[in-house]
Amino acid sequence: MDKEKNELHHHEHGEDCGCGHDHEHEHFVVDLEDDNGNVISCPIIDAFEFEDKEYILAQDPNEDSVYLFRAAENGELEVPEEDEFDRVSKFYSEELED
């Protein structure tokens, strides 16, 4: 996947979205471009903060792949460097255990 062209979009559902809550329900997706130039909309499955930065997990609906991105101040998603990825992944795994 060409992670240089990541875009974050959201789809809003009205108050009658069937979730049983009286609030608007937003569904965010990340558009990723694969090696063949096809755009795949990957739903956001989780978002969390670590070391004062926001991170987002998106899952490819066509396979079991999950992608980790850091949310930049300008709203774009960036791919963390390997050492940062390792620290964030360890933190997230430990949070799930708790």
Secondary structure, DSSP 8 states (H G I E B T S, - for coil): -EEEEEEEEEEEE-S-SSSSSSS-EEEEEEEEE-TTS-EEEEEEEEEEEETTEEEEEEE-TTSS-EEEEEE-TTS-EE---HHHHHHHHHHHHHHHH-
